[in-house]
């Protein structure tokens, strides 16, 4: 993990979209992290783990169960396990939520498609500070069995496992899309039907999950840098 004394943490946005006509959600997510480095995982790009302070995994039109046809998914699962082993703060969104759970032994299945604003029960966790319960759901797959070490952090009427966190690693996942705003509605309609419900985009707090994650990464990076400085100073003190 990088513990640079100055500047912002080294964040990486890992893009998982294989369809060039459906990259709007990756673009939207990346826009919330203007200082982050984007990595196209599908194209073979990889994150230099020794330089990463935090990683965000985007959504995808691919399903994690398509691993036989998309070998990069198996590599993505191995990547997730490396992130957990190294304790690198990680946030998985939609497909990111699913691949994290799958990588850790959970199950992801095709379910009824939901393209709508839905109300979620969000757990008490810093990742959800200031996050409104109305969120954007765009998925036809769902986690049906948790991965090892994960616990349910959010749920919705149509998805019992709507968000998770790891019990010991700095790892969070959400099935919903914190990056999506009203301006993306047309792109969503082009990708599939949009179900107008009783909620409005005015009820949504886009980007708040990302702001919280970035804050958590910064706090962790600062603490690590402080520990490193203290260890160096201690080592340099004559007995």
Secondary structure, DSSP 8 states (H G I E B T S, - for coil): ----SSSS--EEEEE----GGGTHHHHHHHHT-TTSEEEETTTT----GGG-SEEEE---SS-GGGTTT-THHHHHHHHHHHHHHHT-EEEEETHHHHHHHHHTT-EEEEEEEEEEEEEEEE-SSGGGTT--SEEEEEEEEEEEE--TTEEEEEEETTEEEEEEEESSSSEEEESS-TT--GGGHHHHHHHS--B--S--GGG--TTHHHHHHHHHHHHHHHHHHHHHHHHHHHHTS--
